[in-house]
Amino acid sequence: MDRGVVILDIAYCIPEDSGSYVCVATNKSGRCESGSVGISCEADARIVTKSNLTENSISHLLKLEEPGDEFSQ
């Protein structure tokens, strides 16, 4: 903190991080809460946030991970 100014840097946020944030500082002298700030994070087109796999593909991959002999189709 420098002269009562505090900065919070949020790096690498994703859409799920969007919302209202409040900073709370607590010490032996008491508690102080900042005002609420709203942020909106948008996905970069290069970042995959949801799978494109079908349920059938996921099921197939899970079977491949199961212990056992060889996988039979």
C-alpha positions as CSV (number, residue, x, y, z in Angstrom):
1,M,0.0,0.0,0.0
2,D,1.3,3.4,-1.0
3,R,-0.4,6.4,0.6
4,G,-3.7,4.6,0.9
5,V,-3.7,3.3,-2.7
6,V,-3.9,-0.4,-3.2
7,I,-3.8,-2.1,-6.6
8,L,-5.0,-5.6,-7.4
9,D,-3.8,-7.1,-10.7
10,I,-5.8,-10.0,-12.0
11,A,-3.8,-11.9,-14.7
12,Y,-5.2,-14.5,-17.0
13,C,-8.8,-14.2,-16.1
14,I,-11.5,-16.3,-17.9
15,P,-15.2,-15.6,-18.4
16,E,-16.0,-17.5,-15.2
17,D,-14.0,-14.9,-13.3
18,S,-16.5,-12.1,-14.3
19,G,-18.4,-10.6,-11.4
20,S,-18.2,-8.3,-8.5
21,Y,-15.0,-8.1,-6.3
22,V,-14.4,-6.5,-2.9
23,C,-11.0,-6.2,-1.2
24,V,-11.0,-6.8,2.6
25,A,-8.0,-6.1,4.8
26,T,-7.9,-7.2,8.4
27,N,-5.2,-6.8,11.0
28,K,-5.0,-6.2,14.8
29,S,-6.2,-2.6,14.3
30,G,-9.4,-3.6,12.7
31,R,-11.0,-4.3,9.3
32,C,-11.4,-2.2,6.1
33,E,-13.5,-3.1,3.1
34,S,-13.2,-1.5,-0.3
35,G,-16.1,-0.6,-2.5
36,S,-17.3,-3.2,-4.9
37,V,-15.9,-3.3,-8.4
38,G,-17.4,-5.3,-11.3
39,I,-15.2,-6.9,-13.9
40,S,-16.0,-8.6,-17.2
41,C,-13.6,-11.1,-18.7
42,E,-14.0,-12.2,-22.3
43,A,-12.5,-15.3,-23.8
44,D,-9.7,-15.0,-26.3
45,A,-10.6,-16.9,-29.4
46,R,-7.3,-18.8,-29.1
47,I,-8.2,-20.2,-25.7
48,V,-10.4,-23.3,-25.6
49,T,-12.6,-23.1,-22.5
50,K,-15.1,-25.9,-23.4
51,S,-14.6,-29.3,-24.9
52,N,-15.8,-30.0,-28.5
53,L,-15.9,-33.7,-27.8
54,T,-19.2,-35.5,-28.1
55,E,-20.4,-37.7,-25.2
56,N,-19.6,-40.8,-27.3
57,S,-16.0,-39.6,-27.8
58,I,-15.6,-38.9,-24.1
59,S,-16.9,-42.3,-23.2
60,H,-14.5,-43.9,-25.7
61,L,-11.5,-42.1,-24.2
62,L,-12.5,-43.1,-20.6
63,K,-12.6,-46.7,-21.7
64,L,-9.1,-46.4,-23.1
65,E,-7.9,-45.2,-19.7
66,E,-9.4,-48.2,-17.8
67,P,-6.9,-50.8,-16.7
68,G,-7.1,-54.2,-18.3
69,D,-6.0,-56.1,-21.3
70,E,-6.2,-54.7,-24.8
71,F,-9.0,-52.4,-25.8
72,S,-11.6,-54.1,-28.1
73,Q,-13.8,-52.0,-30.4
